[in-house]
Amino acid sequence: MPRYPRAFLTGFPHHVVHRGHDRKPVFAADADYAYYVDNLIEQMQVRGVGLYAWCLMTNHVHLLLEPHDEPDALSELMRVVAARQTRYVNRLERRSGTLWEGRFKCSLVDRDDYLWACCRYIEMNPVRAGMVAAPEDYPWSSFSVRSGMTKADVHALPLLPLAHGTDDDLSNYVAFVRTAACPETDEAVRTAVRRNQLTGGRRFRMAIEEKLGRRMSALGPGRPGTGRGLNEK
């Protein structure tokens, strides 16, 4: 399976996945998750990075981040948060060595056509894994926060609006998450981030190539078949 160089741009969502070394657990207790969240909040504020969606699984993390001013801010954020988590776990377990499986994977996301689909993919991870029956039942993701189904202070991660931030937009997104997922779209999102490709079609690829000045690889010719873009209602 070919892998491509990662691309970072300001003003675009980036789907980030970071896995534990040898797929081993990164989080073993609530305090581990909370420590990661606290550091993520701090680094988002320090480095000017916004967040659309997040989910902390037992042995990996999913984040949908957007650097506002400096494209390298995203890499620096991930470097600091990952390093702190490694030191934290090593200290608790009286061990040494790496906690993570190398560099994180990253996919630039077409906001118009794939933002909602990517957020749903991230927030439905615990359901697909059989850990919970519904996304709001999982405490370590953005869905329970966005849908207003939790009051836990530890989840105080600020979220960027998925559309215009109105109640109708929120209701539409919550309903979208609860609809039957499109396996083809989920696989496309999964493959794109695994290969550091673009999550988008030909039009998006051409726009990103112009900005970066180099060739990129994207999912395919257009919008996800049954996916939902930012501007769809």
Phi, psi and omega per residue, in radians:
M1 nan 2.090 -3.095
P2 -1.226 2.536 3.052
R3 -2.089 2.602 -3.031
Y4 -2.124 2.702 3.099
P5 -1.040 2.517 3.124
R6 -1.266 2.614 3.118
A7 -2.176 2.417 3.129
F8 -2.282 2.303 3.119
L9 -2.470 2.508 3.048
T10 -1.257 2.602 3.057
G11 1.382 0.173 3.121
F12 -2.224 2.502 3.026
P13 -1.201 2.484 3.090
H14 -2.194 2.078 3.070
H15 -1.456 2.037 -3.071
V16 -1.984 2.348 3.046
V17 -2.264 2.245 3.094
H18 -2.262 2.147 -3.048
R19 -1.881 2.672 3.061
G20 -1.230 2.662 -3.126
H21 -1.050 2.244 -3.117
D22 0.994 0.485 -3.136
R23 1.056 0.398 3.111
K24 -1.404 2.773 -3.093
P25 -1.047 2.437 3.003
V26 -1.742 -0.586 -3.102
F27 -2.071 2.192 -3.132
A28 -2.040 -0.279 -3.113
A29 -2.575 2.853 -3.138
D30 -0.971 -0.640 -3.123
A31 -1.098 -0.536 3.124
D32 -1.176 -0.787 3.100
Y33 -1.083 -0.805 -3.100
A34 -1.075 -0.673 3.128
Y35 -1.106 -0.748 3.115
Y36 -1.105 -0.786 3.134
V37 -1.052 -0.781 -3.139
D38 -1.040 -0.757 3.129
N39 -1.218 -0.615 3.092
L40 -1.117 -0.779 3.103
I41 -1.025 -0.830 -3.121
E42 -1.048 -0.833 -3.077
Q43 -1.232 -0.542 3.032
M44 -1.067 -0.745 -3.127
Q45 -1.223 -0.757 -3.096
V46 -1.152 -0.684 -2.970
R47 -1.826 0.022 3.090
G48 1.185 0.929 -3.141
V49 -2.132 2.289 3.108
G50 -1.693 2.897 -3.052
L51 -2.360 2.232 3.073
Y52 -1.656 -0.745 -3.079
A53 -2.703 2.719 3.118
W54 -2.705 2.686 3.044
C55 -2.730 2.159 3.091
L56 -1.777 1.898 3.070
M57 -1.595 3.037 -3.072
T58 -1.023 -0.744 -3.049
N59 -2.136 0.256 3.044
H60 -2.866 2.906 3.118
V61 -2.200 2.571 2.998
H62 -2.095 2.253 3.085
L63 -2.362 2.489 3.012
L64 -2.044 1.699 -2.954
L65 -1.928 2.704 3.090
E66 -2.411 1.909 3.060
P67 -1.251 2.359 -3.049
H68 -1.593 -0.732 -3.007
D69 -2.023 -0.683 -3.093
E70 -2.208 2.167 -3.132
P71 -1.073 -0.576 -3.131
D72 -1.246 -0.176 -3.134
A73 -1.084 -0.569 -3.135
L74 -1.156 -0.805 3.113
S75 -1.084 -0.716 3.129
E76 -1.138 -0.717 3.086
L77 -1.006 -0.870 -3.108
M78 -1.119 -0.659 -3.134
R79 -1.103 -0.820 -3.092
V80 -1.183 -0.808 -3.101
V81 -1.111 -0.750 -3.141
A82 -1.149 -0.726 -3.134
A83 -1.132 -0.723 3.128
R84 -1.129 -0.702 3.133
Q85 -1.142 -0.649 3.108
T86 -1.102 -0.843 3.141
R87 -1.089 -0.675 -3.137
Y88 -1.100 -0.867 -3.125
V89 -1.171 -0.755 3.141
N90 -1.061 -0.666 3.131
R91 -1.178 -0.750 -3.132
L92 -1.151 -0.710 -3.047
E93 -1.665 0.054 3.120
R94 0.900 0.936 -3.124
R95 -2.347 -3.138 3.065
S96 -2.454 2.994 3.114
G97 1.846 -3.072 -3.033
T98 -1.448 2.595 3.064
L99 -1.779 -0.410 -2.975
W100 -1.956 2.743 3.125
E101 -1.541 1.322 3.093
G102 1.121 -2.614 -3.106
R103 -1.298 2.663 3.061
F104 -1.262 2.692 3.054
K105 -1.580 2.628 -3.066
C106 -2.600 2.353 3.102
S107 -2.308 2.141 2.988
L108 -1.158 2.378 -3.014
V109 -2.005 2.336 3.036
D110 -1.241 1.895 -3.071
R111 -1.071 -0.679 -3.072
D112 -1.186 -0.693 -2.987
D113 -1.884 -0.362 -2.995
Y114 -2.245 0.022 -3.058
L115 -1.077 -0.901 -3.125
W116 -1.119 -0.729 -3.131
A117 -1.090 -0.682 -3.137
C118 -1.227 -0.734 3.095
C119 -1.070 -0.765 3.129
R120 -1.108 -0.729 3.107
Y121 -0.997 -0.762 -3.131
I122 -1.162 -0.838 -3.023
E123 -1.337 -0.299 3.099
M124 -1.603 0.010 -3.141
N125 -0.916 -0.836 -3.118
P126 -1.131 -0.528 3.110
V127 -1.237 -0.805 3.121
R128 -1.081 -0.556 -3.139
A129 -1.402 -0.069 3.129
G130 1.335 0.311 -3.108
M131 -1.440 -0.551 3.135
V132 -2.475 2.855 3.127
A133 -1.506 -0.483 -3.102
A134 -2.462 2.627 -3.058
P135 -1.078 -0.527 -3.137
E136 -1.244 -0.233 3.134
D137 -1.409 -0.200 -3.115
Y138 -1.683 2.103 -3.010
P139 -1.345 -0.325 -2.999
W140 -1.862 0.900 3.061
S141 -2.621 2.961 -3.084
S142 -1.382 -0.265 -3.038
F143 -1.142 -0.793 -3.127
S144 -1.111 -0.550 3.112
V145 -1.262 -0.886 -3.091
R146 -1.094 -0.673 -3.092
S147 -1.453 -0.041 3.095
G148 1.332 0.398 -3.066
M149 -1.739 0.235 3.066
T150 -2.515 2.656 3.090
K151 -2.169 0.205 -3.087
A152 -1.184 2.260 -3.112
D153 -1.100 -0.524 -3.071
V154 -1.143 -0.288 -3.120
H155 -1.655 0.356 -3.032
A156 -1.351 0.730 3.065
L157 -1.376 2.136 3.122
P158 -1.202 2.343 -3.106
L159 -1.965 2.402 3.013
L160 -1.267 2.526 3.112
P161 -1.161 2.508 3.132
L162 -1.386 -0.364 3.070
A163 -2.489 -1.967 -3.114
H164 -1.716 0.021 3.066
G165 1.392 0.216 -3.136
T166 -1.464 2.909 3.107
D167 -1.083 -0.657 3.127
D168 -1.106 -0.730 3.119
D169 -1.055 -0.762 -3.141
L170 -1.123 -0.782 3.130
S171 -1.082 -0.716 3.120
N172 -1.101 -0.719 -3.132
Y173 -1.188 -0.788 3.127
V174 -1.026 -0.739 3.091
A175 -1.130 -0.658 3.117
F176 -1.084 -0.754 3.131
V177 -1.089 -0.595 -3.070
R178 -1.431 -0.189 3.092
T179 -1.303 2.858 3.132
A180 -1.074 2.278 -3.128
A181 -1.226 2.727 3.071
C182 -1.716 1.919 -3.102
P183 -0.998 -0.639 -3.126
E184 -1.141 -0.721 3.125
T185 -1.182 -0.761 3.102
D186 -1.026 -0.745 -3.133
E187 -1.171 -0.644 3.113
A188 -1.115 -0.768 3.112
V189 -1.107 -0.766 -3.134
R190 -1.091 -0.794 -3.107
T191 -1.171 -0.707 -3.106
A192 -1.053 -0.803 -3.107
V193 -1.290 -0.573 3.120
R194 -1.103 -0.572 -3.085
R195 -1.773 0.069 -3.053
N196 1.052 0.580 3.090
Q197 -1.572 3.091 3.036
L198 -1.441 2.468 3.004
T199 -1.671 1.526 -3.072
G200 3.003 3.053 -3.089
G201 -1.726 -2.796 -3.018
R202 -1.097 -0.756 -3.123
R203 -1.067 -0.769 3.126
F204 -1.146 -0.757 3.130
R205 -1.019 -0.769 -3.131
M206 -1.108 -0.688 3.140
A207 -1.157 -0.714 -3.139
I208 -1.223 -0.704 3.115
E209 -1.054 -0.654 3.120
E210 -1.149 -0.692 -3.135
K211 -1.233 -0.678 -3.071
L212 -1.519 -0.420 -3.093
G213 1.285 0.461 3.074
R214 -2.667 2.849 -3.098
R215 -1.300 2.558 3.108
M216 -2.317 2.903 3.078
S217 -2.027 2.397 -3.097
A218 -2.203 3.124 -3.052
L219 -1.206 -0.819 -3.019
G220 3.084 -2.752 -2.981
P221 -1.364 -0.340 -3.037
G222 -2.908 -2.564 -3.031
R223 -1.294 2.756 3.058
P224 -1.141 2.411 -3.036
G225 -0.937 -0.879 3.111
T226 -2.131 0.355 3.082
G227 -1.333 3.097 -3.112
R228 -2.314 2.134 3.139
G229 -1.573 3.035 -3.111
L230 -1.028 -0.677 -3.012
N231 -1.613 -0.021 3.123
E232 -1.482 2.544 3.120
K233 -2.149 nan nan
